[in-house]
């Protein structure tokens, strides 16, 4: 059985243009996919990966052979950071952690968070001055952090934002893809990591000494008898993964809407169906169907987690190609969701792709992964984005002041240098 094809000079040059241009690595993987097919090798010094995309190969990795592909990679900095967080565990350990966290992220439980999501949106946006320009990447990070800490852990971090966010940004840079993948020295983020760990340890200790009868996840984990260090690993995992993905989704949504006046007009109309001054009910949030379509199309074009990384536990065969034991496997969600075979005119922002009655082939839309190990936070992210965007479009008009951005491959896929908009009250 042969190895997958790898770039030659012609396909390599085309992808290099993407790599050096506005699309960065995700666009380069898409360029390789167009020339080499859904499965190919990406041979680099010290980094020889097999890249999978398309519905068949994605189903192979996410469902069919998921037990043969390991998530935990001791050499990756994300494993060192999250230690035994559920995102970097496999097998029974992962299932146990997933079971512990799942109730807090169930759709019905997420709906109880709507009031907090609404109020924190008020709190952040109340500081915006009419006619001034703000970077929505920065503002949505503040908002997403406040929401994840309050809803899941019943902790108000508003007084600590200026201390927490710089350290979080350092940690995100530490775990982001970089030259360390091919053997270069890694960034040193030990001071920032230690600062966040101390903050979370104190938070957990305070709750242990002052227990509440709340239904938040932190209280539940403590009541279960879970060891404090393991609790911290889960809290850190949800803090990092939960707020950073939401930050990217919200920033990209506001950017995309800013480029499409007709989309913005429809959102104003739908936001106007909600009563002002009070958080919406779960039923009212569910009625925001056009916001949901906009969110889905944003996730298609700009999936916050654009690639999934695995290690092959043994020799594997996919679609006639061999994957050797220990080989790195990359599942490119971005390339899959930019495949013109399944998504005509894939670079265009068309929320109507997700209108009622529109059907999509399974495993062609994977912003939250797929299969039994799909992202637990999918419901949280969608409800949060609907609530935040609907409330913002009730109160403000947004004028995009910088229309050209590029894809930045950090811990998530972000718009760089940011999403700069002038805000005006409605």
C-alpha positions as CSV (number, residue, x, y, z in Angstrom):
1,X,0.0,0.0,0.0
2,X,1.4,3.3,-1.0
3,X,1.9,6.5,1.0
4,X,-0.3,9.5,0.2
5,X,1.0,11.9,-2.5
6,X,3.1,14.8,-1.4
7,X,3.6,18.3,-3.0
8,X,5.8,18.6,-6.0
9,X,7.3,21.9,-7.2
10,X,4.2,23.0,-9.0
11,X,1.7,22.3,-6.2
12,X,4.2,23.4,-3.6
13,X,4.6,26.8,-5.3
14,X,0.8,27.3,-5.4
15,X,0.4,26.4,-1.8
16,X,3.4,28.6,-0.8
17,X,1.6,31.6,-2.3
18,X,-1.3,30.8,-0.1
19,X,1.0,30.2,2.9
20,X,2.7,33.6,2.5
21,X,-0.5,35.4,1.5
22,X,-3.7,36.2,3.4
23,X,-4.8,32.6,3.9
24,X,-1.9,31.3,5.8
25,X,-1.7,27.5,6.5
26,X,-5.4,26.7,6.3
27,X,-5.5,28.1,2.7
28,X,-2.3,26.3,1.9
29,X,-3.9,23.0,3.0
30,X,-6.9,23.8,0.8
31,X,-4.5,24.5,-2.2
32,X,-2.8,21.2,-1.6
33,X,-6.2,19.5,-1.4
34,X,-7.3,20.9,-4.8
35,X,-4.1,19.6,-6.4
36,X,-3.4,16.4,-4.6
37,X,-6.8,15.2,-3.4
38,X,-8.4,14.7,-0.1
39,X,-5.4,12.8,1.4
40,X,-1.8,13.9,1.1
41,X,1.4,14.1,3.0
42,X,3.0,17.3,4.3
43,X,6.7,16.4,4.8
44,X,8.7,18.9,6.7
45,X,11.9,18.5,8.7
46,X,10.8,16.8,11.9
47,X,7.2,17.0,11.0
48,X,5.8,14.4,8.6
49,X,2.0,14.6,8.7
50,X,-0.8,12.9,6.7
51,X,-3.5,15.5,6.0
52,X,-7.1,14.2,5.7
53,X,-10.1,16.2,4.4
54,X,-13.4,15.5,2.7
55,X,-16.3,13.4,4.1
56,X,-14.9,10.0,3.6
57,X,-11.5,10.6,5.2
58,X,-13.0,12.8,7.9
59,X,-15.5,10.0,8.8
60,X,-12.5,7.6,8.9
61,X,-10.7,9.7,11.5
62,X,-13.6,10.9,13.6
63,X,-15.7,7.7,13.7
64,X,-14.4,4.6,11.9
65,X,-10.9,4.5,13.3
66,X,-11.1,7.1,16.1
67,X,-10.0,4.5,18.7
68,X,-6.8,3.9,16.6
69,X,-5.9,7.6,16.7
70,X,-4.5,9.1,19.8
71,X,-5.3,12.7,20.9
72,X,-2.6,12.9,23.6
73,X,0.9,13.9,22.3
74,X,3.4,14.4,25.1
75,X,5.6,16.6,22.9
76,X,2.9,19.1,22.1
77,X,2.8,22.2,24.5
78,X,-1.0,22.0,24.8
79,X,-0.6,18.6,26.6
80,X,1.9,20.1,29.0
81,X,-0.4,23.0,29.7
82,X,-3.7,21.1,30.2
83,X,-2.0,18.1,31.9
84,X,-5.0,15.8,32.3
85,X,-7.7,18.0,30.8
86,X,-10.3,16.1,28.9
87,X,-9.1,17.5,25.5
88,X,-5.7,15.8,25.8
89,X,-6.9,12.5,27.3
90,X,-7.9,9.2,25.5
91,X,-9.9,6.1,26.2
92,X,-11.6,5.6,29.6
93,X,-9.9,8.7,31.2
94,X,-11.4,10.9,28.5
95,X,-14.8,9.3,28.8
96,X,-14.8,9.8,32.6
97,X,-13.8,13.5,32.3
98,X,-16.3,14.0,29.5
99,X,-19.1,12.5,31.6
100,X,-18.3,14.8,34.5
101,X,-18.4,17.9,32.3
102,X,-21.3,17.0,30.0
103,X,-24.3,18.0,32.2
104,X,-23.1,21.6,32.5
105,X,-23.0,21.9,28.6
106,X,-26.3,20.1,27.9
107,X,-28.6,22.3,25.8
108,X,-31.2,22.6,28.5
109,X,-28.6,23.7,31.1
110,X,-27.0,26.1,28.6
111,X,-30.4,27.8,28.2
112,X,-30.3,28.6,31.9
113,X,-27.2,30.7,31.2
114,X,-29.0,33.1,28.8
115,X,-29.6,35.7,31.4
116,X,-25.9,35.9,32.4
117,X,-24.9,36.0,28.7
118,X,-27.3,38.9,28.1
119,X,-26.2,40.8,31.2
120,X,-22.4,40.5,30.5
121,X,-23.0,41.7,27.0
122,X,-24.7,44.8,28.5
123,X,-21.7,45.2,30.9
124,X,-19.0,45.1,28.2
125,X,-20.9,47.2,25.6
126,X,-21.9,49.9,28.2
127,X,-18.4,51.3,28.0
128,X,-18.5,51.8,24.2
129,X,-18.7,55.5,23.2
130,X,-20.8,56.5,20.2
131,X,-18.7,57.1,17.1
132,X,-15.6,55.5,18.5
133,X,-13.8,52.5,16.9
134,X,-13.2,49.3,18.8
135,X,-11.4,46.1,18.1
136,X,-14.1,43.4,18.4
137,X,-11.4,40.7,18.7
138,X,-10.4,42.4,22.0
139,X,-14.0,43.2,23.1
140,X,-15.3,39.7,22.4
141,X,-12.4,38.1,24.2
142,X,-13.3,40.1,27.4
143,X,-17.0,39.2,27.0
144,X,-16.4,35.5,26.3
145,X,-14.1,35.2,29.3
146,X,-16.6,36.8,31.6
147,X,-19.4,34.5,30.4
148,X,-17.5,31.2,30.6
149,X,-16.3,31.9,34.1
150,X,-19.6,33.0,35.4
151,X,-21.8,30.4,33.7
152,X,-19.7,27.3,34.3
153,X,-18.0,28.2,37.5
154,X,-20.1,30.9,39.1
155,X,-17.1,33.2,39.4
156,X,-17.1,37.0,38.5
157,X,-13.7,37.8,37.0
158,X,-14.7,41.4,35.9
159,X,-12.2,42.9,38.4
160,X,-9.4,40.7,37.2
161,X,-9.7,41.1,33.5
162,X,-6.6,43.3,33.2
163,X,-4.6,40.7,35.1
164,X,-6.0,37.6,33.5
165,X,-6.1,38.5,29.8
166,X,-2.4,39.3,29.2
167,X,-1.4,36.0,30.8
168,X,-4.0,34.1,28.8
169,X,-2.7,35.7,25.6
170,X,0.8,34.6,26.5
171,X,-0.4,31.1,27.1
172,X,-2.3,31.0,23.8
173,X,0.8,32.0,22.0
174,X,2.7,29.2,23.8
175,X,0.3,26.5,22.5
176,X,-0.2,28.0,19.0
177,X,1.4,26.2,16.0
178,X,4.8,27.6,15.3
179,X,8.4,26.7,14.3
180,X,8.6,24.4,17.4
181,X,6.8,21.9,15.2
182,X,10.0,21.4,13.2
183,X,12.3,21.5,16.2
184,X,12.8,25.2,16.9
185,X,12.9,26.3,20.5
186,X,9.5,27.0,22.1
187,X,8.3,30.2,23.6
188,X,8.8,30.5,27.4
189,X,5.4,31.1,29.0
190,X,6.2,29.6,32.4
191,X,5.4,32.9,34.3
192,X,2.1,33.3,32.6
193,X,1.1,29.7,33.1
194,X,2.1,29.8,36.7
195,X,0.1,33.0,37.3
196,X,-3.1,31.4,35.8
197,X,-2.6,28.2,37.7
198,X,-2.2,30.1,41.0
199,X,-5.4,32.1,40.2
200,X,-7.4,28.9,39.5
201,X,-6.0,27.1,42.6
202,X,-7.1,30.0,44.8
203,X,-10.5,30.0,43.1
204,X,-10.9,26.3,43.8
205,X,-9.6,26.5,47.3
206,X,-12.0,29.4,48.1
207,X,-15.0,27.3,46.8
208,X,-13.9,24.3,48.9
209,X,-13.7,26.4,52.0
210,X,-17.0,28.3,51.2
211,X,-19.1,25.7,49.4
212,X,-22.4,26.7,47.7
213,X,-25.4,24.8,46.8
214,X,-25.1,26.1,43.2
215,X,-25.5,23.8,40.2
216,X,-22.3,25.2,38.5
217,X,-19.7,22.8,37.2
218,X,-17.1,23.8,39.8
219,X,-19.4,23.0,42.7
220,X,-20.4,19.7,41.0
221,X,-16.8,18.6,40.5
222,X,-15.9,19.4,44.1
223,X,-18.9,17.6,45.4
224,X,-18.0,14.5,43.3
225,X,-14.7,14.2,45.3
226,X,-12.5,14.9,42.3
227,X,-8.9,15.8,43.2
228,X,-8.3,19.6,43.2
229,X,-5.4,19.3,40.6
230,X,-7.7,17.4,38.3
231,X,-10.4,19.9,38.7
232,X,-7.9,22.7,37.8
233,X,-7.0,20.8,34.6
234,X,-10.7,20.7,33.6
235,X,-11.3,24.4,34.5
236,X,-8.2,25.5,32.6
237,X,-9.3,23.4,29.6
238,X,-12.7,24.9,29.5
239,X,-11.4,28.4,30.2
240,X,-8.9,28.2,27.3
241,X,-10.9,26.3,24.8
242,X,-14.3,27.7,25.7
243,X,-13.5,31.4,25.6
244,X,-10.9,31.4,22.8
245,X,-13.2,29.6,20.3
246,X,-16.1,31.9,21.2
247,X,-13.8,34.9,20.7
248,X,-12.9,33.8,17.2
249,X,-16.5,33.0,16.2
250,X,-17.9,36.3,17.4
251,X,-15.1,38.4,15.9
252,X,-15.4,36.6,12.5
253,X,-19.2,37.0,12.6
254,X,-19.0,40.7,13.2
255,X,-16.4,41.0,10.4
256,X,-18.4,39.0,7.9
257,X,-21.6,40.9,8.7
258,X,-19.8,44.2,8.3
259,X,-19.0,43.2,4.7
260,X,-22.6,42.4,3.9
261,X,-25.1,45.2,4.2
262,X,-28.1,43.0,3.2
263,X,-27.1,40.5,5.9
264,X,-26.8,43.2,8.5
265,X,-30.2,44.6,7.6
266,X,-31.9,41.2,8.1
267,X,-30.2,40.9,11.4
268,X,-31.5,44.3,12.6
269,X,-34.9,43.2,11.6
270,X,-34.7,39.9,13.4
271,X,-33.2,41.5,16.5
272,X,-36.1,43.8,16.6
273,X,-38.5,40.9,17.3
274,X,-37.0,40.6,20.8
275,X,-38.3,42.7,23.6
276,X,-35.8,45.3,24.8
277,X,-34.6,45.6,28.3
278,X,-34.9,41.9,29.4
279,X,-33.1,38.7,28.4
280,X,-35.0,36.6,25.9
281,X,-36.4,33.2,26.7
282,X,-35.0,30.0,25.4
283,X,-37.9,29.9,22.9
284,X,-37.1,33.4,21.7
285,X,-33.4,32.6,21.2
286,X,-34.4,29.5,19.2
287,X,-36.6,31.7,17.0
288,X,-33.6,33.7,15.8
289,X,-33.2,31.5,12.7
290,X,-31.3,34.0,10.6
291,X,-28.8,34.7,13.3
292,X,-28.3,30.9,13.5
293,X,-27.7,30.8,9.7
294,X,-25.1,33.6,10.0
295,X,-23.4,31.8,12.8
296,X,-23.3,28.5,10.8
297,X,-21.9,30.2,7.7
298,X,-19.3,32.0,9.9
299,X,-18.3,28.6,11.3
300,X,-18.0,27.2,7.8
301,X,-15.7,29.8,6.4
302,X,-13.7,30.4,9.6
303,X,-13.8,27.3,11.8
304,X,-12.1,28.4,15.0
305,X,-10.4,25.0,15.3
306,X,-9.4,24.6,11.6
307,X,-7.5,21.3,12.0
308,X,-7.5,18.3,14.4
309,X,-4.3,16.6,15.3
310,X,-3.9,12.9,16.1
311,X,-1.2,10.3,16.3
312,X,-1.6,6.8,14.8
313,X,-1.5,4.1,17.4
314,X,-0.7,1.5,14.7
315,X,-0.4,1.0,11.0
316,X,-3.6,2.3,9.3
317,X,-5.0,2.3,5.8
318,X,-7.4,5.0,4.5
319,X,-8.8,5.1,1.0
320,X,-6.0,3.0,-0.3
321,X,-3.2,4.9,1.4
322,X,-1.0,3.8,4.3
323,X,-0.5,5.7,7.5
324,X,2.5,4.4,9.5
325,X,2.5,3.8,13.3
326,X,3.2,6.9,15.2
327,X,2.5,9.1,12.3
328,X,0.9,12.5,12.8
329,X,-2.6,12.8,11.3
330,X,-4.1,16.2,10.6
331,X,-7.9,16.4,9.9
332,X,-8.4,19.7,8.0
333,X,-11.8,21.0,8.8
334,X,-11.0,24.1,6.9
335,X,-10.2,22.3,3.6
336,X,-13.3,20.2,4.0
337,X,-15.5,23.2,4.5
338,X,-13.9,25.1,1.6
339,X,-14.4,22.2,-0.9
340,X,-16.2,23.5,-4.0
341,X,-17.6,20.1,-4.6
342,X,-19.8,20.3,-1.6
343,X,-19.9,24.1,-1.1
344,X,-20.3,26.0,-4.4
345,X,-18.5,29.3,-4.4
346,X,-16.9,28.4,-1.0
347,X,-15.2,31.7,-0.3
348,X,-18.5,33.7,-0.5
349,X,-20.5,34.4,2.7
350,X,-24.0,33.0,2.1
351,X,-26.0,32.3,5.3
352,X,-28.8,30.9,3.1
353,X,-26.8,27.8,2.7
354,X,-28.1,26.9,6.1
355,X,-31.8,27.9,5.5
356,X,-34.5,25.4,6.4
357,X,-34.6,22.5,3.9
358,X,-31.0,22.9,2.8
359,X,-29.2,19.6,3.1
360,X,-25.5,18.9,3.4
361,X,-23.6,15.7,3.0
362,X,-22.5,14.3,6.4
363,X,-19.0,15.2,7.4
364,X,-18.7,18.2,5.1
365,X,-19.5,20.6,7.9
366,X,-17.3,20.0,10.9
367,X,-16.7,23.2,13.0
368,X,-17.2,21.2,16.2
369,X,-15.5,18.0,14.9
370,X,-17.8,15.0,14.6
371,X,-18.5,11.5,15.8
372,X,-18.6,10.4,19.4
373,X,-15.9,12.8,20.5
374,X,-17.4,15.9,18.9
375,X,-17.0,19.2,20.8
376,X,-19.0,19.3,24.1
377,X,-19.3,23.0,23.9
378,X,-21.2,23.2,20.5
379,X,-24.6,24.0,22.1
380,X,-22.9,26.6,24.5
381,X,-21.1,28.3,21.6
382,X,-24.2,28.5,19.4
383,X,-26.6,29.8,22.1
384,X,-23.9,32.3,23.4
385,X,-23.3,33.7,19.9
386,X,-27.1,34.1,19.2
387,X,-27.6,35.9,22.5
388,X,-24.6,38.2,22.2
389,X,-25.2,39.1,18.5
390,X,-28.9,39.6,18.9
391,X,-28.4,41.9,21.9
392,X,-25.7,43.9,20.2
393,X,-27.8,44.4,17.1
394,X,-30.6,45.5,19.2
395,X,-28.5,48.3,20.6
396,X,-25.8,49.2,18.0
397,X,-25.0,49.7,14.4
398,X,-21.5,48.6,13.4
399,X,-19.4,50.1,10.6
400,X,-16.4,48.1,9.6
401,X,-13.4,50.5,9.3
402,X,-10.8,48.0,8.1
403,X,-12.1,45.6,5.5
404,X,-8.9,43.6,4.8
405,X,-7.8,41.1,7.4
406,X,-5.8,37.9,7.2
407,X,-6.2,34.5,8.8
408,X,-4.0,34.2,11.9
409,X,-3.3,30.7,13.0
410,X,-3.1,31.0,16.8
411,X,-4.6,28.6,19.2
412,X,-7.7,29.3,17.1
413,X,-8.2,30.8,13.7
414,X,-8.4,34.6,14.3
415,X,-8.8,37.7,12.1
416,X,-5.6,39.7,12.1
417,X,-4.8,42.4,13.1
418,X,-8.4,42.5,14.4
419,X,-11.9,43.5,13.6
420,X,-12.1,47.3,13.9
421,X,-15.6,48.8,13.9
422,X,-17.2,52.1,14.6
423,X,-20.2,51.7,16.9
424,X,-23.3,53.9,16.9
425,X,-26.4,53.5,19.1
426,X,-29.6,52.5,17.3
